Amino acid sequence: MNWLAISKLGCGRERAKTFLELQRKRYGRTPQQAALSLWKGICTEPSARCIVMDLKNLSRQPHLDGSEKAYLHGVLNHFDHLS
């Protein structure tokens, strides 16, 4: 995962959506696997930290469809469990 490239994207929503799209569609990861990837990223790459806040902010926005919202909440719930 190229955390630095993602962290340099224009806005928080774009960073969060890019992370989720890569994890879900490109890598085919479950929410638990995506949360673990995020956890490992934070431990090794400080630029990954902003993505956690971006994901939390995205989860509060009403325009997500049902499957995106479920995946995002799964990632955040498992991430909270890891921390």
C-alpha positions in Angstrom: 0.0 0.0 0.0 1.4 3.4 -0.9 0.3 5.4 2.1 2.2 8.5 1.1 0.4 8.7 -2.2 -3.0 8.2 -0.6 -2.3 10.8 2.1 -1.4 13.4 -0.6 -4.8 13.2 -2.3 -6.8 16.4 -2.2 -9.4 15.9 0.4 -10.3 13.5 3.3 -13.3 12.1 1.4 -11.1 11.2 -1.6 -8.4 9.6 0.7 -11.0 7.5 2.5 -12.8 6.4 -0.7 -9.5 5.5 -2.4 -8.4 3.4 0.6 -11.7 1.6 0.7 -11.8 1.1 -3.1 -8.3 -0.4 -3.1 -9.0 -2.7 -0.2 -12.4 -3.8 -1.3 -12.2 -3.9 -5.1 -8.6 -4.2 -6.1 -7.3 -6.4 -3.3 -10.6 -8.2 -2.5 -10.1 -7.8 1.3 -12.7 -8.3 4.0 -13.3 -5.4 6.4 -11.2 -7.2 9.0 -8.3 -7.6 6.5 -8.6 -3.9 5.5 -8.6 -2.9 9.2 -5.4 -4.9 9.8 -3.8 -3.3 6.7 -4.7 0.1 8.1 -3.3 -0.9 11.5 -0.1 -2.1 10.0 0.1 1.1 7.9 -0.2 3.3 11.0 2.5 1.3 12.8 5.0 1.7 9.9 4.0 4.8 8.1 3.0 8.0 9.9 1.3 9.4 6.8 -1.4 6.7 7.2 -2.8 8.2 10.4 -4.8 10.9 8.6 -6.7 8.1 6.8 -8.3 6.9 10.0 -9.8 10.3 10.7 -10.9 10.5 7.0 -12.7 7.1 7.3 -14.4 8.2 10.6 -15.6 11.4 8.9 -16.8 9.6 5.9 -18.8 7.2 8.1 -20.9 10.2 9.3 -21.9 11.3 5.8 -25.3 10.2 4.6 -24.6 9.7 0.9 -23.0 6.2 1.1 -24.9 3.3 -0.3 -25.7 0.3 2.0 -22.8 -2.0 1.0 -20.2 0.8 1.2 -21.5 1.9 4.6 -21.5 -1.7 5.9 -17.9 -2.3 4.7 -16.7 1.0 6.1 -18.3 0.4 9.5 -16.8 -3.1 9.5 -13.4 -1.7 8.9 -13.8 0.9 11.6 -15.2 -1.5 14.2 -12.4 -4.0 13.6 -9.8 -1.2 13.7 -11.2 -0.1 17.1 -10.9 -3.7 18.3 -7.2 -3.8 17.1 -6.3 -0.5 18.9 
